Amino acid sequence: MKGNYISKQISKCIKRSSPLYEYWNSEQNSNDEKNRLAKINSEEIYKPGLLLYREEPYKWEILYQCIIRELILDKTHSTRALKKMLFTLNSACRSQLINSLEENDILIKDIIEDLKQLSTEKMQVIVNKNNENSYSIWTFLRILICIFTNPFDLHIKKEKVRIYEKTGSLIYSIKQVTNNI
């Protein structure tokens, strides 16, 4: 899908494809936290991504949704970033996510096939190319703004520690109040 508009239906499909979807719709208690952490890849090839998923699920989710949207809008430079994010997940969760993206026609077939070929060996190459920066300053700024403004309506129920969790939660609360008026 090309253009600058992503429909509400596609947005719902993106949300549901996320490995954190159940977590955001749960009480986010210790049991829910265990279920979330059970999805982590034990190979630990890409430690920054694992730390992000483990310690900052809100930021991981925002990045995931931003990257998927970049790919939908035909910004294929985001493929490598999505691969890194996928490799933070165990193989079962990774396969489930790729299948969800495919079944809901969220990404084009070429990208889906590329993601299905993801292996430990290929991931090593991707991680080693970490210094190659193909993102524009505009992509960086869009993601940064998303992290602070929570455009995907993530409800953080646990304690908000980081400033962007606090601003994101505040904006979510404001949206909830204005939607009920």
Secondary structure, DSSP 8 states (H G I E B T S, - for coil): --SS---HHHHHHHHHHSTTHHHHTS---HHHHHHHHTTB-TT-SSHHHHHHHHH-HHHHHHHHHHHHHHHHTT-GGGHHHHHHHHTTB-HHHHHHHHHHHHHTT-S-HHHHHHHHT--HHHHHHHHHTTT-----HHHHHHHHHHHHH-TT-----S---SHHHHHHHHHHHHHHHHHT-
